[in-house]
Amino acid sequence: MTEQQIIETLATQGMEWRQVNIGVSIIWVDSEGQDISAQVDSWAPLHNIADAIQLAEKVFGEEWSLHRHDGGYSFKGITPCGKVGKAWLEESKEEAICNAVLQTLQEGCNFLGKCVWCQEETELMPLDQGGICQDCAQHINDLAP
């Protein structure tokens, strides 16, 4: 994806903004139908930390953290429906946040829930892989002949 496609994806799917055709012009509106075209025109979550944090708060609410270590930035957030977005050792805070959000928009991202094997409430692998935690998956792999 190009940078512009990434920003449009984050705007439409992350922020839940949409474009509306008004006669001969197109405007951006938020989830309440308010015209936010001026805000969207300057919205740059890949380069502006305030915009990236706005995105993190919209997608993850208060369930997110951002850390700097080993020369990069790591981010982890959990959406209200339990999807987990993570990014490790990104060059910038903005990139870490945007990559984690993009991860939650993809099919097959990890989620929080109860492991079908150990019954622990933890981060689970994607549903198409059986709803099992990484520790149990590794244990099962170790037992395989």
Backbone as a printed PyTorch tensor [residue, N CA C, xyz], in Angstrom:
tensor([[[  0.8400,  -1.1880,   0.0000],
         [  0.0000,   0.0000,   0.0000],
         [  0.8790,   1.2430,   0.0000]],

        [[  0.4190,   2.2620,  -0.6660],
         [  1.1140,   3.5410,  -0.6330],
         [  0.8050,   4.2350,   0.6860]],

        [[  1.5620,   5.2570,   0.9980],
         [  1.3150,   6.0050,   2.2320],
         [ -0.0920,   6.5960,   2.2260]],

        [[ -0.5330,   7.1100,   1.0950],
         [ -1.8740,   7.6890,   0.9970],
         [ -2.9500,   6.6210,   1.2150]],

        [[ -2.7370,   5.4170,   0.6890],
         [ -3.6930,   4.3290,   0.9000],
         [ -3.7370,   3.9110,   2.3640]],

        [[ -2.5790,   3.9110,   3.0120],
         [ -2.5200,   3.5820,   4.4420],
         [ -3.3140,   4.6120,   5.2410]],

        [[ -3.0920,   5.8930,   4.9480],
         [ -3.7860,   6.9570,   5.6730],
         [ -5.2940,   6.8590,   5.4410]],

        [[ -5.7100,   6.5890,   4.2050],
         [ -7.1440,   6.4520,   3.9250],
         [ -7.7370,   5.2410,   4.6490]],

        [[ -6.9990,   4.1450,   4.7130],
         [ -7.4590,   2.9580,   5.4410],
         [ -7.6080,   3.2720,   6.9240]],

        [[ -6.6150,   3.9490,   7.4980],
         [ -6.6810,   4.3140,   8.9140],
         [ -7.8330,   5.2730,   9.1730]],

        [[ -8.0730,   6.1960,   8.2450],
         [ -9.1630,   7.1620,   8.4050],
         [-10.5270,   6.4810,   8.3210]],

        [[-10.7050,   5.6150,   7.3070],
         [-12.0280,   5.0230,   7.0970],
         [-12.3100,   3.8570,   8.0370]],

        [[-11.3240,   2.9960,   8.2560],
         [-11.5700,   1.8130,   9.0750],
         [-11.1860,   2.0190,  10.5340]],

        [[-10.1370,   2.7920,  10.7820],
         [ -9.7090,   3.0420,  12.1590],
         [-10.5220,   4.1380,  12.8220]],

        [[-10.5620,   5.2980,  12.1850],
         [-11.2740,   6.4450,  12.7470],
         [-12.7660,   6.4220,  12.4290]],

        [[-13.1690,   5.5550,  11.4950],
         [-14.5620,   5.4390,  11.0640],
         [-15.0800,   6.7170,  10.4170]],

        [[-14.1850,   7.4110,   9.7100],
         [-14.5770,   8.5680,   8.9240],
         [-15.0000,   8.0690,   7.5500]],

        [[-15.8420,   8.8300,   6.8750],
         [-16.2400,   8.4210,   5.5320],
         [-16.3850,   9.6400,   4.6240]],

        [[-16.2660,   9.3620,   3.3480],
         [-16.4350,  10.4120,   2.3610],
         [-17.8910,  10.4460,   1.9220]],

        [[-18.4070,  11.6680,   1.7410],
         [-19.7830,  11.8640,   1.3140],
         [-19.7730,  12.7870,   0.1120]],

        [[-20.5080,  12.4000,  -0.9080],
         [-20.6150,  13.2030,  -2.1130],
         [-21.7280,  14.2270,  -1.9100]],

        [[-21.3610,  15.5050,  -1.8980],
         [-22.3270,  16.5950,  -1.7310],
         [-22.3290,  17.3910,  -3.0350]],

        [[-23.2610,  17.0920,  -3.9050],
         [-23.3140,  17.7810,  -5.1990],
         [-22.0750,  17.4900,  -6.0160]],

        [[-21.2810,  18.5340,  -6.2580],
         [-20.0720,  18.3750,  -7.0690],
         [-18.8170,  18.1940,  -6.2240]],

        [[-18.9620,  18.2340,  -4.9230],
         [-17.7830,  18.0830,  -4.0660],
         [-17.9330,  16.8790,  -3.1410]],

        [[-16.7940,  16.4490,  -2.6230],
         [-16.7540,  15.3350,  -1.6850],
         [-16.2110,  15.8640,  -0.3660]],

        [[-16.9120,  15.5490,   0.7240],
         [-16.4450,  15.9630,   2.0470],
         [-16.2240,  14.7280,   2.9050]],

        [[-15.4310,  14.8870,   3.9610],
         [-15.2300,  13.8350,   4.9580],
         [-16.1320,  14.1300,   6.1460]],

        [[-16.7700,  13.0900,   6.6850],
         [-17.5960,  13.2490,   7.8780],
         [-17.1860,  12.2170,   8.9140]],

        [[-17.3990,  12.5660,  10.1800],
         [-17.1110,  11.6130,  11.2550],
         [-18.3260,  10.7220,  11.4790]],

        [[-18.2620,   9.8850,  12.4920],
         [-19.3410,   8.9220,  12.7430],
         [-20.6560,   9.6030,  13.1120]],

        [[-20.5990,  10.8670,  13.5060],
         [-21.8130,  11.6090,  13.8480],
         [-22.3180,  12.4550,  12.6810]],

        [[-21.6440,  12.3720,  11.5370],
         [-22.0630,  13.1230,  10.3560],
         [-21.5360,  14.5410,  10.2820]],

        [[-20.6320,  14.9000,  11.1960],
         [-20.0560,  16.2520,  11.1910],
         [-18.9980,  16.3740,  10.0980]],

        [[-18.9780,  17.4810,   9.3960],
         [-17.9760,  17.7380,   8.3570],
         [-16.6220,  17.9430,   9.0200]],

        [[-15.6720,  17.0540,   8.7100],
         [-14.3270,  17.1480,   9.2740],
         [-13.2760,  17.2500,   8.1670]],

        [[-13.7000,  17.7230,   7.0060],
         [-12.8140,  17.7920,   5.8410],
         [-11.5210,  18.5390,   6.1310]],

        [[-11.5990,  19.6590,   6.8260],
         [-10.3880,  20.4360,   7.1180],
         [ -9.4310,  19.6350,   7.9920]],

        [[ -9.9610,  18.9090,   8.9490],
         [ -9.1270,  18.0810,   9.8290],
         [ -8.4860,  16.9410,   9.0450]],

        [[ -9.2460,  16.2840,   8.1850],
         [ -8.7390,  15.1460,   7.4240],
         [ -7.6570,  15.5770,   6.4470]],

        [[ -7.8130,  16.7420,   5.8530],
         [ -6.8290,  17.2210,   4.8790],
         [ -5.4350,  17.3540,   5.4860]],

        [[ -5.3570,  17.6460,   6.7760],
         [ -4.0450,  17.7980,   7.4200],
         [ -3.7050,  16.6230,   8.3460]],

        [[ -4.5420,  15.6040,   8.3840],
         [ -4.3540,  14.4560,   9.2710],
         [ -3.2280,  13.5760,   8.7420]],

        [[ -2.1950,  13.3760,   9.5490],
         [ -1.0120,  12.6240,   9.1140],
         [ -0.5010,  11.7260,  10.2450]],

        [[ -1.2000,  10.6400,  10.5500],
         [ -0.8220,   9.8060,  11.6890],
         [  0.5370,   9.1160,  11.5360]],

        [[  1.0350,   8.9940,  10.3170],
         [  2.3610,   8.3950,  10.1140],
         [  3.4950,   9.3650,  10.4400]],

        [[  3.1650,  10.6560,  10.5740],
         [  4.2050,  11.6650,  10.7960],
         [  3.9100,  12.6180,  11.9470]],

        [[  2.6960,  12.5910,  12.4800],
         [  2.3040,  13.5240,  13.5280],
         [  1.8390,  12.7180,  14.7430]],

        [[  2.5470,  12.8520,  15.8600],
         [  2.2460,  12.0440,  17.0450],
         [  0.8560,  12.3400,  17.6030]],

        [[  0.3960,  13.5890,  17.5240],
         [ -0.9490,  13.9000,  18.0250],
         [ -2.0070,  13.1490,  17.2210]],

        [[ -1.8380,  13.0780,  15.9100],
         [ -2.7820,  12.3470,  15.0640],
         [ -2.7010,  10.8440,  15.3350]],

        [[ -1.4910,  10.3360,  15.5460],
         [ -1.3240,   8.9050,  15.8410],
         [ -1.9680,   8.5550,  17.1800]],

        [[ -1.8130,   9.4010,  18.1790],
         [ -2.4370,   9.1450,  19.4790],
         [ -3.9570,   9.2310,  19.3720]],

        [[ -4.4600,  10.1710,  18.5700],
         [ -5.9020,  10.2520,  18.3240],
         [ -6.4080,   8.9250,  17.7540]],

        [[ -5.6580,   8.3560,  16.8210],
         [ -5.9940,   7.0660,  16.2220],
         [ -5.9620,   5.9540,  17.2690]],

        [[ -4.9070,   5.9170,  18.0840],
         [ -4.7930,   4.8900,  19.1350],
         [ -5.9670,   4.9690,  20.1010]],

        [[ -6.3340,   6.1710,  20.4990],
         [ -7.4480,   6.3300,  21.4390],
         [ -8.7750,   5.9210,  20.8220]],

        [[ -8.9550,   6.1830,  19.5290],
         [-10.1970,   5.7910,  18.8520],
         [-10.3040,   4.2660,  18.7510]],

        [[ -9.2040,   3.6260,  18.3570],
         [ -9.2310,   2.1830,  18.1100],
         [ -9.1180,   1.3720,  19.4040]],

        [[ -8.2510,   1.7960,  20.3310],
         [ -7.9580,   0.9950,  21.5180],
         [ -8.5400,   1.5630,  22.8100]],

        [[ -9.1100,   2.7430,  22.7690],
         [ -9.5930,   3.3650,  24.0000],
         [ -8.4140,   3.6310,  24.9280]],

        [[ -8.4750,   3.1170,  26.1320],
         [ -7.3870,   3.3000,  27.0930],
         [ -6.4930,   2.0750,  27.2100]],

        [[ -6.7610,   1.0520,  26.4340],
         [ -6.0200,  -0.2150,  26.5260],
         [ -4.8440,  -0.2550,  25.5520]],

        [[ -3.8740,   0.6310,  25.7460],
         [ -2.6960,   0.6080,  24.8950],
         [ -1.4850,   1.1440,  25.6410]],

        [[ -0.3100,   0.7610,  25.1450],
         [  0.9400,   1.2530,  25.7260],
         [  1.9770,   1.4090,  24.6220]],

        [[  2.8480,   2.3740,  24.8160],
         [  3.9040,   2.6890,  23.8590],
         [  5.2050,   2.7910,  24.6390]],

        [[  6.2310,   2.0800,  24.1780],
         [  7.5170,   2.0580,  24.8840],
         [  8.6710,   2.2260,  23.9070]],

        [[  9.7410,   2.7850,  24.3980],
         [ 10.9750,   2.8720,  23.6230],
         [ 11.9930,   1.9320,  24.2610]],

        [[ 12.5850,   1.0860,  23.4350],
         [ 13.6510,   0.2070,  23.9120],
         [ 14.4210,  -0.3540,  22.7280]],

        [[ 15.6500,  -0.7150,  22.9660],
         [ 16.5190,  -1.2910,  21.9380],
         [ 16.5510,  -0.4680,  20.6550]],

        [[ 16.4930,   0.8600,  20.7890],
         [ 16.6010,   1.7380,  19.6320],
         [ 15.3440,   1.8750,  18.8050]],

        [[ 14.2220,   1.3700,  19.2780],
         [ 12.9830,   1.4760,  18.5180],
         [ 11.7910,   1.6460,  19.4360]],

        [[ 10.6260,   1.7310,  18.8380],
         [  9.3860,   1.9170,  19.5870],
         [  8.5000,   0.6850,  19.4490]],

        [[  7.9110,   0.2800,  20.5630],
         [  6.9920,  -0.8420,  20.5740],
         [  5.6410,  -0.3700,  21.0880]],

        [[  4.6050,  -0.9280,  20.5300],
         [  3.2420,  -0.5300,  20.8670],
         [  2.3930,  -1.7860,  20.9800]],

        [[  1.4930,  -1.7820,  21.9450],
         [  0.5130,  -2.8540,  22.0630],
         [ -0.8050,  -2.2420,  22.4970]],

        [[ -1.8660,  -2.6200,  21.7960],
         [ -3.1920,  -2.1330,  22.1310],
         [ -4.2110,  -3.2430,  21.9860]],

        [[ -5.3040,  -3.1180,  22.7300],
         [ -6.3780,  -4.1060,  22.6860],
         [ -7.6830,  -3.3650,  22.4180]],

        [[ -8.3490,  -3.7320,  21.3310],
         [ -9.6120,  -3.0850,  20.9860],
         [-10.6970,  -3.5160,  21.9700]],

        [[-11.7920,  -2.7730,  22.0500],
         [-12.8920,  -3.1780,  22.9410],
         [-13.4350,  -4.5830,  22.6470]],

        [[-13.3070,  -5.0580,  21.3980],
         [-13.7990,  -6.4120,  21.0870],
         [-12.7070,  -7.4680,  21.2670]],

        [[-11.5180,  -7.0730,  21.7840],
         [-10.4900,  -8.0370,  22.1450],
         [ -9.4030,  -8.2840,  21.1160]],

        [[ -9.4300,  -7.5960,  19.9740],
         [ -8.3540,  -7.7660,  18.9960],
         [ -7.0780,  -7.1160,  19.5230]],

        [[ -5.9490,  -7.7820,  19.2740],
         [ -4.6680,  -7.2940,  19.7700],
         [ -3.8430,  -6.7700,  18.6010]],

        [[ -3.3690,  -5.5450,  18.7350],
         [ -2.4790,  -4.9610,  17.7350],
         [ -1.1260,  -4.7140,  18.3740]],

        [[ -0.0600,  -5.1910,  17.7250],
         [  1.2940,  -5.0310,  18.2750],
         [  2.2480,  -4.5980,  17.1780]],

        [[  3.2230,  -3.8280,  17.5720],
         [  4.3140,  -3.4550,  16.6760],
         [  5.5780,  -3.4040,  17.5240]],

        [[  6.6700,  -3.9070,  16.9810],
         [  7.9150,  -3.9940,  17.7370],
         [  9.0400,  -3.2990,  16.9900]],

        [[  9.8230,  -2.5300,  17.7050],
         [ 11.0480,  -1.9130,  17.2170],
         [ 10.8540,  -1.1170,  15.9320]],

        [[  9.7990,  -0.3200,  15.8980],
         [  9.5610,   0.5720,  14.7660],
         [ 10.4340,   1.8140,  14.9160]],

        [[ 10.6960,   2.4940,  13.8200],
         [ 11.5750,   3.6650,  13.8400],
         [ 10.9610,   4.8610,  14.5500]],

        [[  9.6430,   4.9780,  14.5160],
         [  8.9940,   6.1210,  15.1480],
         [  7.7790,   5.6700,  15.9550]],

        [[  7.3620,   6.5260,  16.8720],
         [  6.1590,   6.2580,  17.6600],
         [  4.9460,   6.1520,  16.7340]],

        [[  4.8890,   7.0710,  15.7690],
         [  3.7640,   7.1040,  14.8440],
         [  3.6500,   5.8050,  14.0450]],

        [[  4.7880,   5.3220,  13.5620],
         [  4.8040,   4.0800,  12.7890],
         [  4.3650,   2.8920,  13.6510]],

        [[  4.7980,   2.8700,  14.8990],
         [  4.4140,   1.7770,  15.8000],
         [  2.9040,   1.7610,  16.0080]],

        [[  2.3170,   2.9170,  16.2600],
         [  0.8710,   2.9970,  16.4810],
         [  0.1130,   2.6020,  15.2170]],

        [[  0.4950,   3.1860,  14.0860],
         [ -0.2220,   2.9070,  12.8320],
         [ -0.1200,   1.4400,  12.4360]],

        [[  1.0360,   0.8340,  12.5970],
         [  1.1890,  -0.5830,  12.2460],
         [  0.3460,  -1.4770,  13.1470]],

        [[  0.2570,  -1.1330,  14.4300],
         [ -0.5730,  -1.9220,  15.3450],
         [ -2.0480,  -1.8000,  14.9790]],

        [[ -2.4820,  -0.6060,  14.6210],
         [ -3.8750,  -0.4210,  14.2040],
         [ -4.1440,  -1.2100,  12.9310]],

        [[ -3.2450,  -1.1070,  11.9590],
         [ -3.4180,  -1.8570,  10.7120],
         [ -3.5210,  -3.3490,  10.9790]],

        [[ -2.7620,  -3.8430,  11.9540],
         [ -2.8150,  -5.2690,  12.2920],
         [ -4.2100,  -5.6650,  12.7510]],

        [[ -4.8570,  -4.8250,  13.5450],
         [ -6.1940,  -5.1720,  14.0430],
         [ -7.2440,  -5.1420,  12.9360]],

        [[ -6.9580,  -4.4580,  11.8390],
         [ -7.9050,  -4.3700,  10.7350],
         [ -7.8210,  -5.5750,   9.8050]],

        [[ -6.7700,  -6.3880,   9.9690],
         [ -6.5760,  -7.5470,   9.1050],
         [ -7.2910,  -8.7690,   9.6770]],

        [[ -7.6600,  -9.6600,   8.7780],
         [ -8.2180, -10.9370,   9.2090],
         [ -7.1170, -11.7360,   9.9010]],

        [[ -7.4720, -12.4610,  10.9300],
         [ -6.5250, -13.3540,  11.5750],
         [ -5.5980, -12.7120,  12.5830]],

        [[ -5.9600, -11.5390,  13.1070],
         [ -5.0930, -10.9680,  14.1430],
         [ -5.3500, -11.6980,  15.4640]],

        [[ -4.4180, -11.5970,  16.3910],
         [ -4.5850, -12.2220,  17.7000],
         [ -5.6910, -11.5080,  18.4700]],

        [[ -6.2110, -12.1570,  19.5030],
         [ -7.2630, -11.5720,  20.3120],
         [ -7.1350, -12.0670,  21.7420]],

        [[ -7.7980, -11.3940,  22.6610],
         [ -7.8150, -11.8230,  24.0600],
         [ -8.9790, -12.7590,  24.2920]],

        [[ -8.7410, -13.7560,  25.0990],
         [ -9.8010, -14.6970,  25.4180],
         [ -9.2720, -15.8420,  26.2590]],

        [[-10.1100, -16.8610,  26.4570],
         [ -9.7420, -18.0250,  27.2560],
         [ -9.2150, -19.1100,  26.3270]],

        [[ -8.0020, -19.5850,  26.5940],
         [ -7.3750, -20.6330,  25.7880],
         [ -8.1960, -21.9180,  25.9150]],

        [[ -8.4350, -22.5710,  24.7790],
         [ -9.2200, -23.8040,  24.8060],
         [ -8.4720, -24.9450,  25.4830]],

        [[ -7.1550, -24.8450,  25.6420],
         [ -6.3620, -25.9040,  26.2860],
         [ -6.1470, -25.6380,  27.7670]],

        [[ -5.5140, -24.5190,  28.0960],
         [ -5.1480, -24.2660,  29.4940],
         [ -6.2160, -23.4720,  30.2620]],

        [[ -7.2180, -22.9340,  29.5450],
         [ -8.3120, -22.1750,  30.1260],
         [ -7.8820, -20.8460,  30.7540]],

        [[ -6.6420, -20.4120,  30.4640],
         [ -6.1590, -19.1210,  30.9610],
         [ -6.6930, -18.0000,  30.0770]],

        [[ -7.0390, -16.8800,  30.6830],
         [ -7.4130, -15.6790,  29.9540],
         [ -6.1140, -15.0170,  29.5080]],

        [[ -5.8560, -15.0180,  28.2070],
         [ -4.5710, -14.5480,  27.6910],
         [ -4.7070, -14.1580,  26.2310]],

        [[ -3.6040, -13.7810,  25.6250],
         [ -3.6110, -13.4750,  24.2020],
         [ -3.5970, -14.7730,  23.4090]],

        [[ -4.5630, -14.9090,  22.5250],
         [ -4.7280, -16.1250,  21.7550],
         [ -4.3100, -15.9150,  20.3040]],

        [[ -3.9130, -16.9910,  19.6820],
         [ -3.6230, -16.9560,  18.2620],
         [ -4.9480, -16.7730,  17.5200]],

        [[ -4.9140, -16.4360,  16.2380],
         [ -6.1630, -16.1870,  15.5040],
         [ -7.1560, -17.3400,  15.6070]],

        [[ -8.4410, -16.9920,  15.5160],
         [ -9.5080, -17.9870,  15.6440],
         [ -9.3640, -19.1280,  14.6520]],

        [[ -8.8700, -18.8240,  13.4400],
         [ -8.7360, -19.8880,  12.4460],
         [ -7.6530, -20.8890,  12.8370]],

        [[ -6.8830, -20.5710,  13.8970],
         [ -5.8750, -21.5000,  14.4030],
         [ -6.3340, -22.1680,  15.6980]],

        [[ -7.6030, -22.0370,  16.0170],
         [ -8.1690, -22.8140,  17.1080],
         [ -8.3590, -22.1200,  18.4340]],

        [[ -8.0460, -20.8300,  18.5690],
         [ -8.2530, -20.1460,  19.8340],
         [ -7.3670, -20.6630,  20.9510]],

        [[ -6.1150, -20.8870,  20.6360],
         [ -5.1720, -21.4400,  21.5960],
         [ -4.0630, -20.4170,  21.8470]],

        [[ -3.5210, -20.4160,  23.0650],
         [ -2.4520, -19.4660,  23.3710],
         [ -1.1190, -19.9640,  22.7950]],

        [[ -0.1850, -19.0680,  22.7130],
         [  1.1120, -19.3910,  22.1230],
         [  1.8490, -20.4530,  22.9330]],

        [[  1.7520, -20.3940,  24.2680],
         [  2.4400, -21.3850,  25.1130],
         [  1.9020, -22.7960,  24.8610]],

        [[  0.5810, -22.9400,  24.7900],
         [  0.0030, -24.2660,  24.5400],
         [  0.3240, -24.7350,  23.1240]],

        [[  0.3160, -23.8360,  22.1610],
         [  0.6610, -24.2070,  20.7870],
         [  2.0870, -24.7300,  20.7280]],

        [[  2.9950, -24.0870,  21.4520],
         [  4.3840, -24.5450,  21.4730],
         [  4.4840, -25.9020,  22.1560]],

        [[  3.7490, -26.0760,  23.2350],
         [  3.7630, -27.3550,  23.9550],
         [  3.2440, -28.4860,  23.0500]],

        [[  2.1850, -28.2270,  22.3160],
         [  1.6330, -29.2250,  21.3990],
         [  2.6450, -29.5480,  20.3080]],

        [[  3.3170, -28.5240,  19.7810],
         [  4.3460, -28.7540,  18.7660],
         [  5.4990, -29.5880,  19.3110]],

        [[  5.8730, -29.3420,  20.5640],
         [  6.9710, -30.1090,  21.1850],
         [  6.6010, -31.5740,  21.3630]],

        [[  5.3060, -31.8670,  21.5570],
         [  4.8520, -33.2460,  21.7450],
         [  4.7080, -34.0100,  20.4280]],

        [[  4.5950, -33.2630,  19.3330],
         [  4.4000, -33.9130,  18.0250],
         [  5.6420, -34.7100,  17.6370]],

        [[  5.4150, -35.8900,  16.9930],
         [  6.5620, -36.7430,  16.6170],
         [  7.3930, -36.1270,  15.5110]]])
